[in-house]
Amino acid sequence: WRDAVVAQGMYFMICSWDALDGAYSGARWAGNGHRVHGLFTDIRAALGDDPMVVYEVTNEPNNVTWAQWDANMRGSIAHFRESMGYRGLLVIDPIWWANSGDEGQGYDHVRYSALEAYDAARPGMAGRHQLAFAKHDYASSYPNKSWSSASWQSAQGGGQVQHLIFETEFGNYNGSAATVSKDWAAAAAQFFGNRFATHPNFAGAAAFVFGPWWDANALTAADNRTPTAWGSAVQSGLFGG
């Protein structure tokens, strides 16, 4: 998978799923973030120190407190920096499914700053952190399934440029057909495409998900090539062509 992705000029980001699914997910993830450290160690040993490979510590922590989140993330950062010797980008998902728009709980300037300082202080980091913070969005999280750039920016601290924000997941479906909004999806793709040029702290965006898929998030048809309406919106909005 790494070879196939990198051959297309893309970064390959590996993410564990432990906080979202399995025996130690949800509230049980508290105090159990270390359970994937061996997996990451083995993956890096297999892939080597590849500048095209980056890591996302875990997908969508939920039903934990900020203090529990902080303890787990610090443990994982220490493992990557001190045990694995990895110095590259780490993507950190905030609590509440990385969806800070609705709940108003998934972005915290003070806690982000403290985690950045912790990363910068790890051996070998030369006083500079290498963290970006994830954000996830779907139409179902917006009133009337209507895209709002103002709401997105407000949920990320307004005009803040202190923290790198990485929209690692946005899509056209979130659990049921009732969540689908092609208009929202197209507007979101356009917003994230434009944001590259206008906001220096925007690290990137990833549209969910490549096809063929079983729901309205499919970017391509069954031939893995022909864009769906959602795929065309991503192509023109996010990629500008």
N, C-alpha and C positions, 0 to 999 in steps of 0.2 A: 504493500500500500504506500509506504513512504516513497519508494522509487517511482511508482506511477504518478503520484501527486507532484513530487518535486520535478519530474521530467516535464511537467506542464507549466513550470515556472511559478508554482504555488508553494506556500509554506505548509508544512504538515504539523498540525497541532493535536496532540494526544490528550485526552481527557478521561478521567475516571468517572464512574457513574455511582459511586458508593453512597453519596448523600441523597440521591434521588430514588434508588431502587435497591432491593435486597434486604438482607437481615439487619443491617446496621444503617438503614436509611432513615430519613425524617428525624424525629427527635432522638433516635438511637445513634445518629451520627455523632452526637456530642461525646467527646472523649474517645472516639473510635476512628478519627481521621488517619491515624497511623497505619491502619490495616492495608492501605494500598501502597505503602512506601516500598515494599519489596517488589511489587509489580513495576513501579517506575524505575527502580534500580535495574531490574532485568531488561526493561525496554531500552534504557539508555546504553546498557552494556552491549545490546545487540545492534543498535543504530549508530553508536559512536557519538562523538562531539560534532554533530552536524548543525551548521548555522541555519539550515532550513527547517529544523525540527524545534518546536517550542511546546510548552506544556501548560495545560489548564488543570489546576489541582483537583477540582471536582465540579460536577455539573449540579447547579441549582440546590444549594443547601436550603432546608426549609424546616420550620417548626423547631428551630433552635434559637437561643438568645444571641445577641451580639457578643457577649462574653464567651460563650461556647464556640461561636464562629471564630473569634479571635484566637482562642487557645489552639484550635485545630489547625488554623492557617499558619500560625507561628511554628507549630510543630512540623508542618509540611515544608515551610520555607527553610527551616533549619536543616531538614533532611536533604532537600535539593541542594542547598548551598554548601553544607558542611560534610554530609555523608557522601553525596553523589558528586560534589564538585561542579555542579552545573551553575553557570553564571548568566545564562540567557534569560529570555522573557518568560515570566510566570504570569498566567492569567488567573485572576482571583474572582470567583463568583460571590457576590454579596448574598445576604440572606433573603428569604421570601422569593425563591425561584428566580433570582436576578432580575426581578420585575419591579423596579422601584417606582413606576409611574402611578399605580393605583394605591398600593398599600402605604406609600410614603415612608417605608421602612428599609428599603434596599439600597440607600445611599447615605453615607455618613462621613462627612469631611474629616472629622476628628479621628475616627477609627481608620479611615483610609490613610491619613497622614502618619498615624502611629505605626501602621503596618509597613508603610514605605520606609520609615526610619529604621524599623527593625530589620528589614531586608538589607538596607544600605550598610548596616552595622555588622552583617555577617562576614566572616573571613573571606577574603578575596574579592569583595565587592567594592573596595576602594571608596567607600562612603557614598556610593550611588546605587539607588534601587533600580530594579528591572521588573516592575510590576505594572500590569494594566488591569482594570476592573471591568468585568463583564456586565452586559446589559442585554436583556431579552424582551422582545415585544411581539404582541399579537393583537389583532383587531379587537378581540374579546375583552381586552384590558382597557379599552378606550370608550368613553361615553358614545352611545349610538354607533359604535364601530367606525368612528370618524377620526382620521389621522389628525394629530395636532402637534406640530413642531414645537410650539410654545410649551405644551405639557411635557414633551420629552426633555427639552432643555431645562425646564424648571426642576424636573426629577433628578437631573444630574448637576445640580448646584447652580443653575442659571448660566451666567457667563464664565463660570470657573474654568481655568486652564491648568490648575495644579495637578490634576490626576488624569492619567491616560484612561479613556473610556473605549471599550471594544464591544461593539454590538455583535456579539458572537452568534446571535440567533434571532432572526425575525422571519415571520412567515404569514401564510394565508389561511391557516387552519390551526385550531388549538383544542382538539378533543371532540368536537362535534360539528356537523354541517352548519349549525346556527352561528358559529364563530367566524365563518368565511366572509371576507369583504375584499373583493378585487380592487375597489377604489382605494381602500385603506392601504392595501399591500403596494399598489402602484405609487401612491404618495409617499409611503415610507421609503421605498427603494429610491425615489428621486431625492428625498431629503438626505439619506445616507450617502448617496453619490455626490451630492453637492458639498456635504460636510467635509470631505477630504480636503477641499481647497480653502475652506474658510475657518477651520478650527484646528489649531496645531496640536491639541491634546486628543484628537479623535484618532484612535489607532487602527480602525478598520471596521468592516461589517461583513457578515456572512448570512446569505439568504438560505433559509431552511425550506426544502432539502432537495438534493438531486433526485431525478426520477430514473426509471418509472417507480412511482410510489402509489400508495393505496388511497390517498386523500388529496385534497385540494392544494397541498403543499408541493406536489410534483412540479418540478421545473421543466421536465421534458416528457414527451409522450413515450409510449412503449418501445419505440426504436432507440431510446436513449439519446436522441439527436434533435428531434423536432420540438421547438419550444411550445409549452402551453401558454395560455394567456398570462399566467403568473410568471412563467419563465421569460416571456417577452418583456414584461414590466421590469424584471430584474435586469435584463440585458440592456434595455434603453435607459432605465433610471439609475441603477447602481453602477453599471459599467459604461454608460454613456455611448452605447452604439449597438 
